[in-house]
Amino acid sequence: MKSISGHNEILKLLGQTIQNGKPAHAYMFVGPEGVGKKLVGLRFAAMLNCPEQNGDSECSCPVCERVIAGKHPDIIIAKPERNSIRIDKIRELQSVFKYAPVEGLSRVAIIDDAHMLNRSAQNALLKVLEEPPPGRVLLLVTSKPGAMAPTIRSRCRKIRFSPFKLDDLAKMLEAEGASAIDARVAAALSGGSLSKSTEMLKSDSIAIRATAITFFSNPLGRRFSGVLEVAAEMSSDVNRAQSFLDISKSWVRDVIIDKIGNDDTIHDDFSEEIHRLSAQLSIEQLMRAYEELIKASELIQAEFHVNRNLIFDVMLLNIARNFAGPQLGRRNMPGGESS
């Protein structure tokens, strides 16, 4: 059973509504992507159908385990197809939702990424919310509640989720087999998202991190062509480009944090290198590098077509020249005479 450590208070609150016999007919679970909203929804569905009805969130009985495994006939899960949830999905939900539970105590419908309901689907869903039959609970899971009609939001009890705390998320990743360092880095770079950090560990983000740290530790140690090679490699696709930018921002942030006397760094395994750069570079140089990364990130995320390779060429060369400083002269910079 997947861990949802960090949401114990929410589970406790939901459990109390069951013990009091007063669960709402509709809930909206709101929070960032990948923080366990759907997992809590399944746990709540299990608690609603548990024969004990004691609000226990451990959900270890056979009925609860079937619910969480998605093998219970009274649990309905709707999710987007091709980035949309269409009206036929909601009509299908309505046709099943009108009947009493087949086996359990409550029929629960979970709509994942509910902000992807199109207008027609939202209008159809409103009818379910206006006339909720007894013994039915609707759970809307979303990271973008503002994309949903106010009439839907106002009819749901909102439960707000926060990102996982770094230490809690790192422990969860370690429990899944990640090393302590990789777990901490992935947890920090994911913004507290379990799904994002897990995806990072499965991808080549750790290798990208090594490339970023090598470059930023000594950008002047590469010839002009070497800088362009890094730019070409890291901009080869949009996900790799964004991962490099995010990791680079976290690295520069660590050097800035160290320079102002704080030890709350992400890349703890490179503390000596962080100290060295902190002593070598000025706040102005570090902030200019950070601004270059922000600018490149905004261009990469722009909806219009962009030349990622060119953006990376300009960004990395500007950072190298910035780190060189005017006192070192052009001969020490990529593209200079000594290259």
Disulfide bonds with the S-S distance in Angstrom:
none
